[in-house]
Amino acid sequence: MVGAHLAGQPLHHELSDRGARLVAETTTSADYRFFALRTQPPKPGLVRVATDGAAIEVEVWALGLAEFGDFVRNVPPPLAIGTLQLADGSWAPGFVCEPIALDDAADITHHGGWRAFRQAAT
């Protein structure tokens, strides 16, 4: 998880209601750009890039197969579930964003994560 589904964030209940278990608090590899999308509630968009990337704070949560399928079924565009490379080189399912949504989104990569961005915005 990278944004509104992180522990303590507005959409985290979508994980906890499905019995999710926290596996790790880490970052992505340093190959990502991070954007504030114009959605309600506010959500970020994460995109893997070839250059000028950074590590972004993430949480890895475990869900049962049926619960994961139910969760994925409810992911609204422009978000999708893809595969993220983590700091240790492993890969995990996570939120990614369709590039078209970035046209009017603010680049917030320099914050290093959603919590830091939200804290800076207040």
GIFENJO-V177173 format. One record per pair of residues at least 6 apart in sequence whose C-alpha atoms are under 7 Angstrom apart, sorted by sequence separation. I is the first residue (numbers start at 1). GAP is how many residues later the second one is. D is the distance in Angstrom with one decimal. If there is no record, write none. Layout:
I,GAP,D
I,GAP,D
This chain:
4,6,5.7
5,6,4.7
6,6,5.7
37,6,5.7
85,6,4.5
111,6,5.4
4,7,5.3
5,7,4.1
36,7,6.3
37,7,5.4
84,7,5.4
85,7,6.6
4,8,6.7
36,8,4.6
37,8,6.2
83,8,6.2
84,8,5.4
35,9,5.4
36,9,6.4
72,9,6.9
83,9,5.4
84,9,6.0
108,9,7.0
34,10,6.8
35,10,5.0
83,10,4.5
84,10,5.9
34,11,5.8
35,11,6.5
82,11,5.6
83,11,5.7
34,12,4.8
81,12,6.4
82,12,5.5
33,13,6.0
34,13,6.6
81,13,5.2
82,13,6.1
32,14,6.6
33,14,5.4
81,14,4.7
82,14,5.8
32,15,5.5
33,15,6.4
80,15,5.7
81,15,5.9
32,16,4.4
33,16,6.8
79,16,6.5
80,16,5.4
31,17,5.6
32,17,5.5
79,17,5.8
80,17,6.1
31,18,5.6
79,18,4.6
31,19,6.7
78,19,5.8
79,19,6.3
33,20,5.5
78,20,5.3
32,21,4.5
33,21,6.5
31,22,4.2
32,22,5.3
30,23,5.4
31,23,5.5
32,23,6.4
78,23,6.2
30,24,4.0
31,24,6.6
30,25,4.0
29,26,5.2
28,27,5.0
27,28,5.7
28,28,5.3
27,29,5.0
28,29,6.6
27,30,4.3
28,30,6.7
26,31,6.0
27,31,5.1
26,32,5.5
25,33,6.1
26,33,6.2
25,34,4.6
24,35,5.8
25,35,6.4
24,36,5.0
23,37,5.4
22,38,6.2
23,38,5.3
4,39,5.8
22,39,4.5
23,39,6.4
3,40,6.1
21,40,5.4
22,40,6.4
3,41,5.8
20,41,6.1
21,41,5.1
20,42,5.4
21,42,6.8
20,43,4.9
19,44,6.8
18,49,5.9
46,49,6.9
47,49,6.0
46,50,5.0
47,50,6.1
45,51,6.3
46,51,5.6
45,52,5.0
6,53,6.6
2,55,6.6
54,55,6.9
57,55,6.2
2,56,4.8
28,56,6.8
29,56,5.6
56,56,4.8
57,56,4.8
1,57,5.4
2,57,6.6
28,57,5.7
29,57,4.9
55,57,6.6
56,57,5.2
1,58,5.0
28,58,4.0
29,58,4.3
1,59,6.2
27,59,5.9
28,59,5.0
27,60,5.5
26,61,7.0
38,67,6.5
37,68,5.0
36,69,5.5
35,70,5.9
36,70,5.2
35,71,5.4
36,71,6.5
35,72,4.5
36,72,6.4
34,73,6.0
35,73,5.1
34,74,5.5
35,74,6.7
34,75,4.5
33,76,5.4
1,93,6.1
2,93,7.0
1,94,6.7
3,111,5.2
2,112,6.7
